[in-house]
């Protein structure tokens, strides 16, 4: 990715940046370096012009991300203070993703477990191949999935989150879709269709709308309505809004600003 770390790949194709965890031999499990590599990639994509979507995925077919590499992070436990600080890398990654300014999409094949489940849930949208499997199995090794609590609570009802954490059980795509934390279940060959659909939309509308959506989550209704009214006024004045309404009236495909 941005710093040539060996644990991940950064690829840009048109308006789409794909960040790939590249440790298939370890089921794309995460070390502290992996987390830093992903954060570097999001920051790089945020700084580049014309990026509309950031996709996060794992190399190979077996796993999106199987969570923390317990062997790879145990060394940091020699110095407990340093290990505590290093564990903040996952929180830093979540914050960086949420402030990216463009949609983030998890493209999931195989296992998305523990921290890998949290990484997928931290994305705005989750698209899964039919073979994907999700879970938070930390309790089986005497731990608790503390750091992924926030993205899970943003993705499904609290009682479901707590039950998954306490049981450690795995969830297939049928149940994941029913619960609502997976947006779309497709064949592996169709995983990019949702990405392409979102990348084709107005960058300005997505940027302003995405930011506003998260600002009103958990807000009081009156506060939320006031913000939404203000943002609607802002949005109607953008070049993309003017182009979109003109294209609709003229029965043609809109040409968004960064396409010119």
C-alpha beads as a LAMMPS data file, in Angstrom:
LAMMPS data file: protein, C-alpha beads

260 atoms
259 bonds

1 atom types
1 bond types

-500.0 500.0 xlo xhi
-500.0 500.0 ylo yhi
-500.0 500.0 zlo zhi

Masses

1 110.0

Atoms # bond

1 1 1 0.000 0.000 0.000
2 1 1 1.114 3.591 0.516
3 1 1 4.332 2.729 2.394
4 1 1 5.187 -0.401 0.400
5 1 1 4.306 -2.625 3.336
6 1 1 4.409 -6.286 2.395
7 1 1 1.121 -7.099 4.156
8 1 1 -1.196 -5.277 1.777
9 1 1 -1.755 -4.095 -1.772
10 1 1 -3.044 -0.758 -3.074
11 1 1 -4.629 -0.758 -6.506
12 1 1 -6.490 2.009 -8.302
13 1 1 -8.695 1.383 -11.320
14 1 1 -10.462 4.519 -12.510
15 1 1 -12.497 5.915 -9.616
16 1 1 -12.109 2.798 -7.447
17 1 1 -9.294 2.055 -4.988
18 1 1 -8.969 -1.511 -3.718
19 1 1 -7.029 -2.258 -0.532
20 1 1 -6.194 -5.955 -0.262
21 1 1 -4.928 -7.684 2.866
22 1 1 -2.265 -9.878 1.310
23 1 1 -1.581 -12.677 3.781
24 1 1 -3.562 -15.567 2.282
25 1 1 -1.303 -18.153 3.930
26 1 1 -2.514 -16.781 7.310
27 1 1 -6.135 -16.338 6.184
28 1 1 -5.392 -12.613 5.934
29 1 1 -5.127 -12.301 9.694
30 1 1 -4.040 -8.913 10.997
31 1 1 -0.857 -7.851 12.703
32 1 1 -0.230 -4.294 13.907
33 1 1 1.595 -3.723 10.633
34 1 1 -1.444 -4.882 8.668
35 1 1 -3.623 -2.327 10.443
36 1 1 -1.124 0.446 9.769
37 1 1 -0.952 -0.616 6.122
38 1 1 -4.724 -0.392 5.720
39 1 1 -4.788 3.003 7.388
40 1 1 -2.017 4.211 5.057
41 1 1 -4.070 3.016 2.096
42 1 1 -7.222 4.831 3.180
43 1 1 -5.266 8.051 3.749
44 1 1 -3.615 7.734 0.336
45 1 1 -6.976 7.193 -1.373
46 1 1 -8.454 10.156 0.490
47 1 1 -5.620 12.384 -0.775
48 1 1 -5.952 11.379 -4.432
49 1 1 -8.263 13.229 -6.822
50 1 1 -11.221 11.435 -8.344
51 1 1 -11.471 8.497 -5.936
52 1 1 -15.138 7.627 -5.444
53 1 1 -15.043 4.275 -3.653
54 1 1 -12.599 2.445 -1.382
55 1 1 -12.934 -1.342 -1.435
56 1 1 -11.402 -3.469 1.316
57 1 1 -10.902 -7.168 0.661
58 1 1 -8.621 -10.122 1.336
59 1 1 -6.335 -12.014 -1.006
60 1 1 -7.432 -15.452 -2.137
61 1 1 -10.720 -17.278 -1.702
62 1 1 -10.444 -18.588 1.866
63 1 1 -10.781 -15.443 3.939
64 1 1 -11.586 -11.759 3.957
65 1 1 -9.804 -11.520 7.301
66 1 1 -9.729 -14.122 10.076
67 1 1 -9.022 -11.577 12.825
68 1 1 -5.834 -10.891 14.735
69 1 1 -2.781 -13.031 14.062
70 1 1 -2.355 -14.230 17.641
71 1 1 1.155 -15.424 16.866
72 1 1 2.052 -12.167 15.169
73 1 1 0.893 -9.897 18.000
74 1 1 2.057 -11.893 21.018
75 1 1 5.504 -10.378 20.844
76 1 1 4.142 -6.946 21.706
77 1 1 2.806 -8.350 24.989
78 1 1 6.339 -8.352 26.398
79 1 1 5.859 -4.635 26.991
80 1 1 2.270 -4.279 28.177
81 1 1 2.213 -0.494 27.819
82 1 1 3.491 -0.657 24.242
83 1 1 1.001 -3.424 23.466
84 1 1 -1.848 -1.303 24.840
85 1 1 -0.867 1.598 22.591
86 1 1 -0.449 -0.689 19.576
87 1 1 -3.946 -2.079 20.024
88 1 1 -5.167 1.434 19.274
89 1 1 -4.218 0.845 15.617
90 1 1 -7.595 -0.784 15.013
91 1 1 -9.430 2.208 16.490
92 1 1 -7.285 4.523 14.356
93 1 1 -8.190 2.495 11.274
94 1 1 -11.911 2.722 12.052
95 1 1 -11.701 6.484 12.568
96 1 1 -9.756 6.906 9.335
97 1 1 -12.299 4.862 7.384
98 1 1 -15.229 6.819 8.810
99 1 1 -13.598 10.134 7.869
100 1 1 -12.539 8.959 4.396
101 1 1 -15.134 11.154 2.668
102 1 1 -16.046 8.423 0.162
103 1 1 -17.951 5.135 0.525
104 1 1 -16.060 2.157 1.899
105 1 1 -17.159 -1.294 0.754
106 1 1 -16.139 -4.627 2.270
107 1 1 -15.873 -7.296 -0.414
108 1 1 -16.025 -10.531 1.564
109 1 1 -15.061 -14.032 0.487
110 1 1 -14.556 -16.791 3.020
111 1 1 -14.046 -15.998 6.699
112 1 1 -14.678 -12.601 8.293
113 1 1 -13.991 -13.339 11.940
114 1 1 -13.152 -11.361 15.086
115 1 1 -11.298 -8.211 14.029
116 1 1 -12.078 -9.158 10.441
117 1 1 -15.789 -9.011 11.272
118 1 1 -15.219 -5.592 12.823
119 1 1 -13.318 -4.417 9.756
120 1 1 -16.180 -5.479 7.483
121 1 1 -18.786 -3.847 9.742
122 1 1 -16.759 -0.620 9.836
123 1 1 -17.317 -0.293 6.086
124 1 1 -20.401 1.529 4.829
125 1 1 -21.548 -1.457 2.764
126 1 1 -20.828 -5.184 2.964
127 1 1 -21.047 -7.320 -0.171
128 1 1 -20.465 -11.024 0.407
129 1 1 -19.896 -14.059 -1.741
130 1 1 -22.275 -16.927 -1.009
131 1 1 -19.514 -18.832 0.812
132 1 1 -18.742 -16.052 3.326
133 1 1 -18.837 -16.825 7.054
134 1 1 -18.984 -14.260 9.860
135 1 1 -18.390 -14.436 13.597
136 1 1 -16.814 -13.039 16.764
137 1 1 -15.178 -16.123 18.323
138 1 1 -12.885 -14.355 20.827
139 1 1 -14.732 -15.794 23.832
140 1 1 -13.471 -19.262 22.862
141 1 1 -9.913 -18.200 23.738
142 1 1 -10.897 -16.345 26.905
143 1 1 -11.091 -12.902 25.320
144 1 1 -13.858 -10.462 24.388
145 1 1 -14.213 -8.542 21.093
146 1 1 -13.907 -5.148 22.744
147 1 1 -12.541 -3.077 19.876
148 1 1 -15.131 -4.134 17.319
149 1 1 -18.111 -3.308 19.545
150 1 1 -18.736 0.093 17.953
151 1 1 -18.845 -1.029 14.295
152 1 1 -21.009 -4.017 15.232
153 1 1 -23.490 -1.796 17.095
154 1 1 -23.646 0.432 14.016
155 1 1 -24.534 -2.616 11.903
156 1 1 -27.097 -4.679 13.833
157 1 1 -29.357 -4.617 16.914
158 1 1 -27.604 -4.640 20.314
159 1 1 -29.113 -7.945 21.458
160 1 1 -27.868 -9.659 18.305
161 1 1 -24.392 -8.199 18.826
162 1 1 -24.276 -9.363 22.435
163 1 1 -25.486 -12.866 21.586
164 1 1 -22.868 -13.238 18.839
165 1 1 -20.162 -12.048 21.238
166 1 1 -21.247 -14.346 24.065
167 1 1 -21.764 -17.444 21.925
168 1 1 -18.891 -16.994 19.481
169 1 1 -20.995 -18.804 16.895
170 1 1 -20.550 -18.373 13.159
171 1 1 -23.133 -16.866 10.837
172 1 1 -23.644 -17.794 7.202
173 1 1 -24.721 -15.342 4.511
174 1 1 -28.401 -16.297 4.710
175 1 1 -28.573 -15.311 8.373
176 1 1 -26.276 -12.321 7.857
177 1 1 -28.637 -10.955 5.222
178 1 1 -31.635 -11.594 7.472
179 1 1 -30.004 -9.802 10.407
180 1 1 -29.149 -6.961 8.070
181 1 1 -25.400 -6.528 8.398
182 1 1 -24.738 -7.786 4.873
183 1 1 -26.153 -5.627 2.087
184 1 1 -25.886 -8.088 -0.767
185 1 1 -25.050 -11.763 -1.250
186 1 1 -23.828 -12.670 -4.719
187 1 1 -21.644 -15.153 -6.514
188 1 1 -17.917 -14.483 -6.277
189 1 1 -17.944 -13.359 -9.911
190 1 1 -20.536 -10.660 -9.156
191 1 1 -18.867 -9.023 -6.158
192 1 1 -17.855 -5.935 -8.111
193 1 1 -21.356 -5.078 -9.363
194 1 1 -22.348 -3.129 -6.239
195 1 1 -18.996 -1.344 -6.248
196 1 1 -19.514 -0.257 -9.838
197 1 1 -23.071 0.947 -9.164
198 1 1 -21.943 3.200 -6.334
199 1 1 -18.904 4.484 -8.216
200 1 1 -21.228 5.575 -11.031
201 1 1 -23.231 7.950 -8.789
202 1 1 -22.657 11.658 -8.135
203 1 1 -19.485 12.135 -6.064
204 1 1 -20.857 15.313 -4.488
205 1 1 -24.192 13.739 -3.565
206 1 1 -22.477 10.713 -2.025
207 1 1 -19.910 12.790 -0.138
208 1 1 -22.429 15.188 1.410
209 1 1 -25.098 12.540 1.953
210 1 1 -22.772 9.993 3.554
211 1 1 -21.383 12.553 5.986
212 1 1 -24.860 13.763 6.929
213 1 1 -26.183 10.209 7.356
214 1 1 -23.610 9.442 10.047
215 1 1 -24.095 12.799 11.750
216 1 1 -27.805 12.140 12.296
217 1 1 -27.331 8.586 13.590
218 1 1 -28.341 8.729 17.236
219 1 1 -29.352 12.396 17.046
220 1 1 -32.593 13.701 18.484
221 1 1 -35.291 14.085 15.802
222 1 1 -35.524 17.883 15.945
223 1 1 -31.745 18.279 15.761
224 1 1 -31.561 15.793 12.899
225 1 1 -34.350 17.447 10.889
226 1 1 -32.720 20.875 11.184
227 1 1 -29.418 19.494 9.910
228 1 1 -31.095 17.585 7.079
229 1 1 -32.964 20.681 5.919
230 1 1 -29.747 22.703 5.894
231 1 1 -27.853 20.014 3.991
232 1 1 -30.614 19.723 1.398
233 1 1 -30.207 23.425 0.679
234 1 1 -26.441 22.983 0.378
235 1 1 -26.800 19.948 -1.891
236 1 1 -29.204 21.610 -4.319
237 1 1 -26.575 24.225 -5.066
238 1 1 -23.854 21.795 -6.151
239 1 1 -22.737 21.421 -9.764
240 1 1 -23.687 17.739 -9.674
241 1 1 -27.257 18.523 -8.588
242 1 1 -27.639 21.007 -11.426
243 1 1 -26.151 18.556 -13.914
244 1 1 -28.273 15.677 -12.630
245 1 1 -31.572 17.531 -12.899
246 1 1 -30.640 18.848 -16.360
247 1 1 -29.717 15.349 -17.528
248 1 1 -33.027 13.991 -16.209
249 1 1 -34.986 16.652 -18.102
250 1 1 -32.963 16.055 -21.270
251 1 1 -33.218 12.252 -20.982
252 1 1 -29.457 11.693 -21.051
253 1 1 -26.794 10.237 -18.786
254 1 1 -25.340 12.829 -16.376
255 1 1 -21.685 13.801 -16.609
256 1 1 -20.473 14.355 -13.068
257 1 1 -17.944 17.034 -12.361
258 1 1 -14.858 14.857 -11.992
259 1 1 -15.719 13.035 -15.248
260 1 1 -15.056 16.125 -17.374

Bonds

1 1 1 2
2 1 2 3
3 1 3 4
4 1 4 5
5 1 5 6
6 1 6 7
7 1 7 8
8 1 8 9
9 1 9 10
10 1 10 11
11 1 11 12
12 1 12 13
13 1 13 14
14 1 14 15
15 1 15 16
16 1 16 17
17 1 17 18
18 1 18 19
19 1 19 20
20 1 20 21
21 1 21 22
22 1 22 23
23 1 23 24
24 1 24 25
25 1 25 26
26 1 26 27
27 1 27 28
28 1 28 29
29 1 29 30
30 1 30 31
31 1 31 32
32 1 32 33
33 1 33 34
34 1 34 35
35 1 35 36
36 1 36 37
37 1 37 38
38 1 38 39
39 1 39 40
40 1 40 41
41 1 41 42
42 1 42 43
43 1 43 44
44 1 44 45
45 1 45 46
46 1 46 47
47 1 47 48
48 1 48 49
49 1 49 50
50 1 50 51
51 1 51 52
52 1 52 53
53 1 53 54
54 1 54 55
55 1 55 56
56 1 56 57
57 1 57 58
58 1 58 59
59 1 59 60
60 1 60 61
61 1 61 62
62 1 62 63
63 1 63 64
64 1 64 65
65 1 65 66
66 1 66 67
67 1 67 68
68 1 68 69
69 1 69 70
70 1 70 71
71 1 71 72
72 1 72 73
73 1 73 74
74 1 74 75
75 1 75 76
76 1 76 77
77 1 77 78
78 1 78 79
79 1 79 80
80 1 80 81
81 1 81 82
82 1 82 83
83 1 83 84
84 1 84 85
85 1 85 86
86 1 86 87
87 1 87 88
88 1 88 89
89 1 89 90
90 1 90 91
91 1 91 92
92 1 92 93
93 1 93 94
94 1 94 95
95 1 95 96
96 1 96 97
97 1 97 98
98 1 98 99
99 1 99 100
100 1 100 101
101 1 101 102
102 1 102 103
103 1 103 104
104 1 104 105
105 1 105 106
106 1 106 107
107 1 107 108
108 1 108 109
109 1 109 110
110 1 110 111
111 1 111 112
112 1 112 113
113 1 113 114
114 1 114 115
115 1 115 116
116 1 116 117
117 1 117 118
118 1 118 119
119 1 119 120
120 1 120 121
121 1 121 122
122 1 122 123
123 1 123 124
124 1 124 125
125 1 125 126
126 1 126 127
127 1 127 128
128 1 128 129
129 1 129 130
130 1 130 131
131 1 131 132
132 1 132 133
133 1 133 134
134 1 134 135
135 1 135 136
136 1 136 137
137 1 137 138
138 1 138 139
139 1 139 140
140 1 140 141
141 1 141 142
142 1 142 143
143 1 143 144
144 1 144 145
145 1 145 146
146 1 146 147
147 1 147 148
148 1 148 149
149 1 149 150
150 1 150 151
151 1 151 152
152 1 152 153
153 1 153 154
154 1 154 155
155 1 155 156
156 1 156 157
157 1 157 158
158 1 158 159
159 1 159 160
160 1 160 161
161 1 161 162
162 1 162 163
163 1 163 164
164 1 164 165
165 1 165 166
166 1 166 167
167 1 167 168
168 1 168 169
169 1 169 170
170 1 170 171
171 1 171 172
172 1 172 173
173 1 173 174
174 1 174 175
175 1 175 176
176 1 176 177
177 1 177 178
178 1 178 179
179 1 179 180
180 1 180 181
181 1 181 182
182 1 182 183
183 1 183 184
184 1 184 185
185 1 185 186
186 1 186 187
187 1 187 188
188 1 188 189
189 1 189 190
190 1 190 191
191 1 191 192
192 1 192 193
193 1 193 194
194 1 194 195
195 1 195 196
196 1 196 197
197 1 197 198
198 1 198 199
199 1 199 200
200 1 200 201
201 1 201 202
202 1 202 203
203 1 203 204
204 1 204 205
205 1 205 206
206 1 206 207
207 1 207 208
208 1 208 209
209 1 209 210
210 1 210 211
211 1 211 212
212 1 212 213
213 1 213 214
214 1 214 215
215 1 215 216
216 1 216 217
217 1 217 218
218 1 218 219
219 1 219 220
220 1 220 221
221 1 221 222
222 1 222 223
223 1 223 224
224 1 224 225
225 1 225 226
226 1 226 227
227 1 227 228
228 1 228 229
229 1 229 230
230 1 230 231
231 1 231 232
232 1 232 233
233 1 233 234
234 1 234 235
235 1 235 236
236 1 236 237
237 1 237 238
238 1 238 239
239 1 239 240
240 1 240 241
241 1 241 242
242 1 242 243
243 1 243 244
244 1 244 245
245 1 245 246
246 1 246 247
247 1 247 248
248 1 248 249
249 1 249 250
250 1 250 251
251 1 251 252
252 1 252 253
253 1 253 254
254 1 254 255
255 1 255 256
256 1 256 257
257 1 257 258
258 1 258 259
259 1 259 260
